Amino acid sequence: MATQVLDKQDLFGNLRAEFHTVTFSSSYSTGGEAVEPSFKFIQLVIAEQIIGGYAFQYDYTNKKLKAFYFDYNNAADGVAIEVPATTNLSTIAPKVLFIGV
């Protein structure tokens, strides 16, 4: 997994924003890919909604970006299912906005 910082901005006061592009590896790790900004306290994370059929959610506790897919054929799975370990997501590169201090 690679993270490229696209831009850093001071918003107001000590609030800052960072835009990252997250390129997943060819072997997804259960629990997500580690991604964090250069600042210490994260207030808000906004990830691109859906790319290549995958949705993304930031895990604030573990500082990881998780990937999910949808399987409407099996009602027992729920709305979204985390991508299984070792899935190749190397062509997926969502943009993520971090806001914090």
GICORBEL-V494562 format. One line per field, one symbol per residue. phi: phi as a letter, one per 20 degrees, with the letter a starting at -180 (. if undefined). burial: 1 if it has 16 or more other C-alpha atoms within 10 Angstrom, else 0. Layout:
phi->???
burial->???
This chain:
phi->.ccdeeacceealefcccdcdddfeebgegnodfbbffeedeebccdgfbclnddcbeeffelceedccdceecfffnfccfgfgmfedfedbfecddcac
burial->10101001000000011111111110011011111110000100101000000111111000011111110000000000011000001001111111110
